[in-house]
């Protein structure tokens, strides 16, 4: 069964908008785990707009105590600065089970593209090796929606990474527009090529209860989905426990 890692970034956005400690990121993550989520994801950014370094360490402690996966996302090329020690330094402190490398710029609102592996592969390889020496499984954020995506996967395999995470934003847009068929075919082909190259396949970005089943039915062998924005939005109406259980019900059917 595909496992669910809940991204709790949006809890931190709400907390930071007011200051103080509420809503509490660790308490929200605990509620998700109590409902059956298989892990927790966060993507701290250098400007600390949501998840902060202290949150990373607190969530590392929680997930370690619960025996579940902690997935830490970030740009390994972003330089450290006050309040942000750098992605590799955070991984060294937190020792997440999985490190997901994402090529987002400082000013990006959200992650919206994968690596160009032909260009970045040589720079990524030593970072992948360093993270693996820390005990992290390494996943690389990758596009799957354009014509070059399938060809890029061979370069991704040359980095030594363990997995790729398919950027599913374009699929979600196509699904909402009623034109998901051709997009799903592309995602399925990229997933098959990744698996043939020895890479596990994760997926994330704009997945929701409305589109997750269709995605999993079409794309083979997805090991993990990381879901945050939609899940937290749905939980505003239905609560975290019910919402997480709703996702788990979809995963159990696929």
Secondary structure as UniProt FT lines:
FT   STRAND          3..7
FT   HELIX           9..18
FT   HELIX           25..34
FT   TURN            35..36
FT   STRAND          39..42
FT   TURN            46..47
FT   HELIX           53..66
FT   STRAND          69..74
FT   TURN            76..77
FT   TURN            82..83
FT   HELIX           87..94
FT   STRAND          98..101
FT   TURN            106..107
FT   HELIX           117..133
FT   TURN            134..135
FT   STRAND          137..142
FT   TURN            147..148
FT   HELIX           149..157
FT   TURN            158..160
FT   STRAND          163..167
FT   HELIX           169..177
FT   HELIX           180..196
FT   TURN            197..198
FT   STRAND          200..204
FT   TURN            209..211
FT   HELIX           212..218
FT   TURN            220..221
FT   STRAND          222..227
FT   HELIX           229..238
FT   HELIX           240..252
//
